Amino acid sequence: MCYSAQILADYRRYVRMFGAQMSLHEFARLFFERAEDSQAKIPKAMEDAFAQPQSDAERAVWALIERFRSQQAVKLEQELFKQRTRFADAERSLQSKLTKAASESKRIAQDKIERTLERLEDLRRSDPKAADSRIFPAYYAPVMVMENGHRVVKPMRYQCRLAGKPASYDTRYPGTYNARRDSLEGFWKTLFGYSHGLVLASAFYENVSRAQMEGRELAPGEKDENVRLEFRPNPPHDMLVACLWSRWSGKDEADLLSFAAITDEPPPEVAAAGHDRCIIPIKLEHIDAWLNPDPHDLGALYAILDDRDRPFYEHRIAA
């Protein structure tokens, strides 16, 4: 499973690289719904792409982003005051009598103060960091699709909810941020051959067994560890990750655009690192054929997945 990826979050890069159009309506809808407390998880880099708006529509989107950030800052300041008060109360209590409860309360308050200050600093900074473009399941990312003969970029959630299914599918099938190649004509049959997308990613991340990563058996009584690995293509480049996507509509609920990355058996170097799945990056020459699928010729779509971009994936333990 590709549990996380380093994506290209700036929609303008899609416009420059592929001549794509941006669905400003969908971006504005997403940021408006979040400002109204939809709890949408949006990478900071996706927000910062609007920091220098070029049109009235983009200025409206940036205003929604600033509104949300202001709301978050107020909440964080309130939390900071609460934890500083808790810390001071615990210190006063410890001055009169040393208790385990007061010591624990002071420790927890200090941890929360540090985390809250970090979140406030992160909210206010303007210098970009790699983590700003990192997505996890339930995060949003720009996805390139084909619409009326044009390449279009839309914001979509990285966990696909099939149209017509209840919202409870998100919890019943938590792994639907990935679509296994061997289930494309099964679980994913309503999308494969119909709704294809592409996401640009420069790296992906996986959880693996330390023993498997080190190519050894566990010693008697030894407990295995989980290790988070970062895989990057060599030579370095942005990969066009093959995806399926869906537009979900529900009664009295906002429409949801969501996607899943297609995964396959891993190449040898990924398998040797201890993981059993891998994303499928397609070649540039297949972009339009992938985004314009023919449901009556699934063989041609499988051929695109087979004739994939095949870099060597170097790995390291992720920070």
N, C-alpha and C positions, 0 to 999 in steps of 0.2 A: 504494500500500500504506500502511495506517496502521501505522507501525512502532512508535509509542508513543502513549500517551494519559494524560491526567490524569483519574483516576477518583475516584469516591466510594467510599472504602475502608471507611468505617464502616458496618457492617451495620445498626446501629440506625437510621440515616437511612432505609434501605429499609423498616424496620418502621414508622417514624413516617409516612413519606410515602405508602406503598402498602399498609399493613396486612399486610405480608409476615411470614412466620414465618422463623426462622433454623434451618437444619439444623445444630444444635450437634454432632451426631454427625460430620458431614463435616468441620467445622472442627476438632474434636478429633482426628479421624483424621489430617488433614493436619499439624497441629502435632506430633502424636506421631511420625509418620513422619519429619518433618524432624529432630526431636530424636534420632531413631535414625539420622541421617545419610542422609536421602533426597536432600539437595541441593536441595530445593524453594526457589524464590525467592519470597519473600513481602514485599510492601511494608511498611515500618515502620508505616504508618497502619492496616493491617489488624491488626497485632499490638496497637497501642495502643488499639484499640477495646475490648480486653478488660482494660485497665489498671484499671478500676473494676468488677470483676465483681459481678453482681447475684444470682447463684445458685451453688449448689455446682458445677454443670456448667461455668459460666463460670470459676469459681475454678480448676477442674481445667485448663481451657485456658490460663489465665494462668500457672499453675505450669509448664506445658510450655514456654511462651514464655520465662519466666525461666530455666528450665533450659537452653534453647538459647542464650540470651544469655550465660549464665555460661560455657558451653562455648566460645563464640566469644571471649569476653574472655580466657580462658586461652590460646587459640591466638594471639591478637593480642599478648598480653604476651610469649609465647615468641618470636614473630617480631620484636618490638621489641628484645628482648635479643640475638637473633642479629644483627640489623642494626647495633645499637650496638657490638657486639663487632667486627663487620666494619669499621665506620667507624674505631674506635680502632686496629685493626691497620694499616689503610691509612695513617692519620696517622703512626704510628710508622715505617712503612716510608718514607714521604715525608721524614721528618726526616733519615734517613740517606742516601737517594738518591731523586732525583726521577725517577719512571718513569711512563710512560703507563698501565701496568696498575694501579698503585696509585692514580693520580689518578682513573681510571675506576671503580675499586672504591669509592673514597670518594664519588664522585658518585652512584653507584647506591645505595649504602647510605643516603646522606642523603635521596634521593628516597623510598626505601622507608620510612624512619623517619617522614617527614612524612605519607605516605599511611596508615601504620599508626596514627599518632596521631589522624589525622582519623577513621579508622574506629572507633577506640576512643571518641572523643568522640561520634560519631554513635550508637554503640551505647548509650551511657549517658545521653544527653540526653533530657529529657522535653518540651521545647518543640517544637511541631509545625513542620514546614517543608513547602513545596509539594512538594518532591521525595519526601516520604514517601508520596505517593499516586500516584506515577508508575509506570506499568507498561511493560514491554518484552516482546517475545516470550519465552516460557517463564516469565514471572512469573505469579503468581496474582492473581485479582481476585474480588470477590463478583459473582455472576451470579444474576439473578432468573429463575426458571422457574416452571412450573405443575406441581403434584404433588397428586394426589387432590383436585382442585378448589380448591387453596389456592396462593397465591403464596408461593414458598419461595426463600430466598437460600442459595446453595451456593458454596463456594470452588472455582474452576476455573482451570486453567492456560490462559494466553493463547497457545495453539498447539494446534489441534485434531487429535487422533489418532482416526481413524475406528475404530469398534468392528469387531473382526474382522481388522484389519490388523496387521502386525508392528510392533514398537516402532521398527524401523529406518525407518519412514515419517517419523519426526521429522527425520532427516537427509536422506532421499531427497526430501522435500517440505518444505523449511524455510519456505516462504511460507504454510503452512497456518494462520497466525494470522489471515489474511484470506480471506473467501469471496467471490469475484467474483459479482456478480449474474448475469452471463451464463453462469455455470457451475453455477448452483443445481440445475438438472435434469441435470447431468452428473456432475462429480466429487463434488458434495455431495447427490446425489439421495437417499441413505439418511437424511439429516437434514432436508432442506428439506420442510416439510409434516409433520414428525414431532417434531423436538427443537429448539424455539426458545427463546431466552433474551434478556434485556435487561441491558445494563451502563450505569450512569450515568457519563457523562464530561463534563467541563467544557471540555476542550481536546484536540486531537490534534496530532501532530507528524509531519512528513514531511521526507525528504531530497530536495532539488531541486538542479538545476543553477543555479549563480550566473548564467550567461549567460541562461538561460531566465527566471529570476526578474527580471532586469533588462531583459528583452525585447530582447536584442541578439544579433548574431552574434559569434562569437569572432574576434578579430583574428588575422592571419597569425602562426602560431607560438605563439599564446596557449594555455595549458592551462586547461581549465575547472576550477572548484572545486565541491565539494559544500557546500551550505548547509543547515542544519537549521532548519526553520521551525515556529513554533507558530501554530496556527489556533484562534481562539476565536470563539464565536458572539456576534453583536451583535443584540439585547440579550443580556448574559451570562446564561446559565442552564445547568443540568445537562441534558444531552441523553440521551435513551433510545436507546442504540445497539442496533440490531437485530443479533442474533447467532444462530449455530447452535451446538449443543453435543453432546457425546457422552460416554458412559460406556464406557471401555475396560477389558477384563479380559484378563489374560494368565496363563499357567501359572506358578505360584510367584511371582507379582508382585502388588503391591497395585493395586487398581482406580485408574484415572486418570479424573478429570473434567476435560474440556478444552473450549475454545470458540474460535470464530473470529468476527470482526466482518464483517458483510456490507458490501461496498464497491460503488460504482457510478461512472458517469462523473461528473466533478467539475462543480460549478457554475462560472459564468464567473470569479468572483474567485479560486477555487482554481486553475483552469486558468491564469489570467493570472499567478499566482505561480510557475508552473512545474511543477505536479503534475497527474498524469492520473487520480487516483482520489480517492474521498471516502467516508467512513462514511455510513450512512443512519440518521438519528435518526427514530424514529416519533413520532406524536402521542399524547398521553395517552389519548385516547378509543379508541385501538386496542390498548391493553395486553393486555386479556384475549383479544381475537381473535387477536393475534399469538402469545400464549403457549399458546393452545388451537388449534393449526392443524388444518385438515382436509386430509389428503393428497389427497382427491378434489376439492378446489376450490382448486387452486393459483392460479387467477385472482384469488381474493379476497385471497390473500397478496401477490401482486404489486401489487394495488390499494393495500394498506396501505403497501408500500414506495414507491409512486408518490405517495401522499397524505402525504408526509413532513413533518416539522418542517423549515422552510426559513429558517433565519437567514442573515444575511450573515456570512461568515467573515472576520474581520480577521486579518491575519498580521503577524508580526514575527520577526526572527532569534532563535532560542531560545538561552538561556544555556547 
